[in-house]
Amino acid sequence: MSLLDTVPYTLFRMLCSPARVRNVAVLEQIFAQFFDDFSASPKKAEVLQVIRDVISNPAYSSLADEDDSGTSDTAEYLIFNKLRDDGWIMEVKNRRMVEIHMPREAHALLSVLVGLSEELKIDISAEASLIDSGVLAAYDAPADKVMNIASARRQAIQLRRSIDGVLTSLYRIEEDLMQSENLTDLLQRFMESFVDKLLLENYRALKASSYNPMRFQRSIIDNTERFINDDGQVARAAAALADQGLAQDISSATTQILGDLVRIRDVFANLGEKLDLIDRFSHRLERRIATTVRYQETARDVREEVLRETIRGAFVCLDVGTATCVSPFPGIPVPFSTATLALPRKARDPIEPQVRKQYAVDPIDLKREELMDQYIARMAVTPRAVVARLREFATSGEYTDLDDFQPTDARDIGILFEARVGHLESLPGLEFKRMNRMSSGKYVSGPKIFVRLKEDER
């Protein structure tokens, strides 16, 4: 099925005619007044009155198509008949009244065209917070919220298209700016296109908004990854999708759900790189415009008449024989080089040899370092050190309260702390019993713990 099988080609006839500006204004006014929200079907007289109001505007009164004929009294009927014949509207008789309806494909096309009229706008409707909450709700209740996945995919794609639209608009604005004829035109285009429409109004507003997509990037990626890797929740969601008749079978429903989740994840995985690219490009464009303006402002200070007089003077000097070449910059000083630099007045003093003195190492410093190494090694509380010290403490076959452990030095305090908060089950040769209540020990507080040697270690 081709595109024109869905959208009739007749819809484009009024958009390409000589009076297309007038026709577009008529369509916009009819759509905004009657068909934007489908509140009620208008009568034929109401539509004719809207057309009459538009063509009475002096900006459109002189516009006409080649096949227009008749007086101004029938102009609205001619436009109405064209709208009907091309498929933009249709007449439906309801008893004695004639109601006007807009076909589905015409309404869809006009809705898209109205949206394109603000092509530089960032579509905040695809809010990342709604995508995040939609995916999370679908994961928690796949049978009831399975449609949230497809909705989140559409919102994510819309957000990606909006961000891509900003980037393509930047390229187009750069091309337009470089085609400016003079400095005034350049600055006017820069302020209108780049600053007012794109960055200050839309893109920077998006990044400063509480719905900045980067705030929810990590959460969305984590939730989609968890959903993709949870076969049980995916199967429940696929069964619900198949039961609603939105998929042929469970297998195709599973493929659809996984594809939507992967698309959402990929959009937000690459979103940060896309936003950074926009920031770098906009910064480069701003600097390029600033450099261009600074160069043109500098060029203004050099008057053309001064350059002409300088060139004439160079040719006069050449004619009288006082110069051997034509140059607007006579009398250039000799450049700096090794041949023109001044020689030093006197040679540098020779470097006198020096004898390196060998200092003896103090035995006290060596002993201090050795003792420090031993102290650090003794104070290192490892699982092996904890096991060795607790085996000295728990010597009997009965459970011993860890509160009775009496530290003898600072290392025992560290061992007692590790025993309170560490993973006791991984310590070999010991058995532990952890109570639910807390113990306010004399040295280290923590859970109530009893310890004893294992039977094979006694």
N, C-alpha and C positions, 0 to 999 in steps of 0.2 A: 504494500500500500504506500503510495507516494504522499507527499505533503499536501498536494492540491486535491487529493481524494478526500482529505479531512477538511481542509479549508477551501471553499469554492474560489476559483480565480476571479469570479465576477465581483467579489468584495473589493478588489484592488482597482477597479475601473475608476471609481470616483476619487480615489487617492492619487491617481496619476493624470487626471484631466487638467486642463488649463486653469480651472477654478478650484483646484484642490485645496487652496487655503480656506476658501469659503466652505467647501464641503466638509473639511476637517472640523471647522468651527461648529457647523451644524451637528455633526456626529458627537462631538464633545458635549455640546449643550444638551442634546437629547439623552445621552448616556448619563450625564451627571444629574439630570432632573428626574428621569423616569426609571432607568434600568441599572443604575449602580447598585442598588440594594433590592431590586424586585419587590418594592413595597406594594405596588398596585399597578395594574395594566392601564396605561393612559388611553384616552379616547382619541379618535382621529383629529378632532377639532383642536385638542390640546397640543398634539404634535405639530399641526399646521401653524399654530400660534407661536410655538418656539422657533420654527423655521422662519416665520415672518419677522420675528424680533431680531434674528441674526442677520438676515439679508437687508434689514433696514439700517444696519450699522454702516456709516459712511466708509469704513475700511473695506467692506465687502460688497457694497452696492455696485461698484464698477466691474466686478469679476463675473464672468459668465463662461460657460462651456460652448464649444462649437455647435452643438446640436440644440442649444437653448433657443426657444422661439416663443413668441407671444408677448403680451404686455407685462408690466410689473405686477398687475393684479393676479396673474397666474404663475408667478415665479415660484411661490412656495409649493404649488401643486406639481410643478415640473420636478423640483428637487425631491418632493415626497415620492413621486412615481419612480424616480431613479433609485431612491433608497429601497423601495419595494422590489423593483425589477432586479437589482443587483444582489438582493438577499440580505440587506441590513435589517429590514423590518418586514413584518408580515401582518396582514389584516385578518382578524378572526371575528366573525359575527356572533355576538351574544345577544340573542333575541333581536331587538330592534337596534341595538347599539353596535358599533364597529370598534372593537378594541385593537390596539396595536401591541404586538409582541416582537421581541428580538430573538431570532434563532440562537441556538446554543453555540454554534461555531462562530457566529458573528459576535456574540457577547464575549466569548473567550478571546478572540482576536482583538477586539476593541479594549478589553481589560489589559491585555499585554501592551498594547500601544500606549495606553494612558500611563502605565507603569514605566515605560521607556522614556517618557517625557522628562523624568528626573533620573537620568542615567548615572549621574555622579553621586547619587544618594547612597549612603550605607543602609542596608536593610536591617534595622535593629529587630525586626520581627523574628528573625532566626536567632533568638537569644540562646546563648550557651547554657544558661541556667535551666531553661526549659528542656533542652536536649539532655542535660545531666539528670534532671529529675525524671524525665520520661524513660530513659534507659534503666535507671534504678527501680522505678515502679514496675517496669516490665520484668525485671529480674526477680523482684520479690513476689509478684503475682502474675506469672506468665499466662495463665488461663484467662484472666480478666483483662490484662493490660497488654496483650500481644500487639495490638495496633499502634501502641506507642513507638514501637521500633521503626515501622515505616514512616511515621510522622517525624521522628527524630532524624531519620536519614534525609528526608526532604528539607528539613530545617538546616541540617549541616551542609547539604549541597548548596542551598540558597546562600548561606553565609560564605561559603567558599567562592561562589560566583560573585558575590558583592566585593570580597577582598580582591579577587582577580580583576574586577572591573575598575577598582581604584588604580591598580598597577597599569592596566592598559590605558586608562585615562591619563596617567602620568606621561607615558610615552607619546601620546597624541598631543598633550599640552606642550611637551618639549619641542616637538616638531613644529607646532604652530608658533611658538615663541621664537624659534630660530629663523622663521620666515618674516619676522617683523621688519618693516622698512626703516624705522628710525627709533631713537631712544624713547620718545613719547609713546609710540605705539607698543614698544616692548614692555614698558612699565604698565601701561593700561591693560594689556593682555595678561601680564603676570598677576596683577592684583585681582582682576576679574575671574580668570580661569583657575589659577593655581591656589590663591590664598582664600578668596571668598567662597568659591564653590566646592573646592575639594578638601583642603586640609583643615582650615579653621572651622568650617561649618560641619563637616562630616567625619572625616577620618580621625582628627584629634578629639572630636566629641565622642566617638566610639571608644577610643583608648582611655579617655577620662571617665567614661561611664561606669556605673557599678555592674554593668553587664558585659564588661570586657571579656571576650572569649578566653583570654589567657588565664583568667582566674579559675576557670573550670576545666582547663586542659588536662591536668593530671588526674582529676576525678573521673572525667569522661573516659580517658584511656584505660584507667584501672577497671572501671565498671564494665566496659565493653570486653576487655580481656577476660575478666572473670566470667562473663556471660558466655563468651565463645568457648571457653574451656570447661564449662559445666554442661556435660552431655544431658543430665537429667532435666535441667531447666529448659534447655533448647528443645528437647523432645516434648515437654509439656506445652511449650509455646507453639511448636509445629503442629501438635495435635489440635490445639485450639484454632489455629489458622485454617487447618483443613476442615474442621467441623463447621466453620463459618462460610465455607465455600470459596475462600479467597485463594486457595491453592488446589491443584489437582489431587495430590496425595501428600502423605506425610514426608516422603522423600523430597519432593519439590518444595514443600513448605520449609523443611530444614535448610535446604540450599538457599532459599530466599532470605531466611532470617540471618543465617551466617553471612551472606553477602551484604545485607544491610548493616550488620554490626561491624564488619570489616571496613565498609565504606566510611562509617562514622569515625572509627578509630583512625583511619588513614588521613581523614580531613584534619583532625585536631593534632595528629602527629606532625604534619607538615605545616601547620598554621603558624608556628613561631618563626620558621624560616621565611615564610611569605611576608609576614609583618616586618621582619628585619630588613628584607629586601626593599620594601616600600619606604622604610625609614632612611635607608642608605641612598636610595634613588632621589627621594625628595630633598635630602640634605645636599647631595651633589648638584641637583638642579638649582637649588637656592644659591649655592656658591657660584655656579656658572653664571647665573643672572647677575649676581653682585659683581663678579669680575668684569662682565661685559659692560655694565653700567659705569664702573670705575674707569675702564679703558676709554669709553666714549666721552666721559666727562674730562679726562686728561687730554684727549685729542682736541677738545674744544678750545683749550688754552693756547694751542699752536695756531696762529693765524696764517692763512694761506698766502697773504701778501708778503709776509716776512720770508716765507720759503721761496717765493718767486724772486724777490730781490737778492736773496743769497745765491740762488742759482745763476742769475744774470751777472752778479759780481764774479762768480767763479769763471764764467766764460770770458769776461773782460780781462781778468788776470791771465787767462790762457792765451788770449790774443796778443797782449803786450809782451808776453814772454816771461812774466814773473811767476808763473806756475807751470808745472809740467803735466798736470792732470786736472780734471774737473772734479772738484769735491766741494760740497756745501759746508764742510767742516774743516777749514784750513787751520794750520797751526796746532795739530793734535800733538800733545807731548809724547816723548819717547816712552814706550811701555816699559814696565819693570821686567828685568830679566837678570840672569847671572852675569851678563856682560856689562850691565849698567849699574848694578848695585855697588855701593861703596865698599872698599876693602876695609877690614878691621885695622885699627890703628896699631895694635901690637898683638902678638901671638898670646894665646892663653898660657897660663902657667902650667907646667907639666904636673901630672898627678903623682904625688909621692907614694911610694909603696907603704903599706901599713901591715903590721904584724898582728895576726888574729890571736887573741888570747883565749886559751882554753880554761874554762872555769870548771872546777871540781864539783861533783854532785854531792850534796850534803846527805849523809846517811840518814839523818833525821827525816828529811823529805821523803826518801824512799820508804822508810818505815811507816810514815804517815799514810802514804798512798796504799801500802800493803794492808794496813789496818782498815782503811776506808773500803777497800775492795772486800775484805772479809766481812765488814759490817753490812755492806750492801747484799752480799751473798746470804748472810744469815737472816736478814730482814725480808728476803724474798719469800712471800707466802705462796707456795705452790700446792697443788693437790697432794703431792707426795709428802710435803712437810705437814699438811693438815692431818693426813692419815697417820704418820709416824707419831705426832704429838697426842692424837686422840687414842691411839693404841696404848700409850703409856697411862692415859687417864682411865679408860674403860678396860680394866684388867679382869673383871669378874664376868660371869655368865649372865648376870642380871642387868636390866636396863638401869643406867645411871643418868640422873638429871644433869643436863649440861650447865645448869645454874651452879652446880657444885664445883665447876672447873675454876681453879685458882691460878690466874696468870702469875708467872714469876718474872717476866720481863716484857718489853714492848712487843717482842715477836709473838708472845702468847696472846697479847691483845689482838693482833692482826689475825692470828689463827682462830680465835674465838669469833671475831667478826665474820670471817669467811665461812665458818661453820653455821652461823646464824642465817646468812643470806645466800650461800652457795647451793649448788646442786649436790645434795648429799648422797643421792642414789648412785652417783657415778664413782664414789669413793670405795675402793676395794677393801675387803676384810672387815667391814663394819656394817652394822645394822642400825637403822634409825627409825624412830617413831615420832612423827610430828603431830602435835596437838593443835586443835583449832583455836585455842585461846593464846593470848600473848603473855610473855613473861618480861617483867621489868627487872632484868638482871642487875647485879651490882656493878658490872663493868660494861656489858653490851646488852641492850634490850632486843627482843625479837620473839619469834614463835617459840612456844614451849616444845623442847626437843629432848628426847632420851636416846642414849647411845649404848651399844654393847658390841662385843666381839662376835663375829659369826661362829657358828658351831665348829666348822672345820678349821678355825684359827685358834680355838682355845687350847 
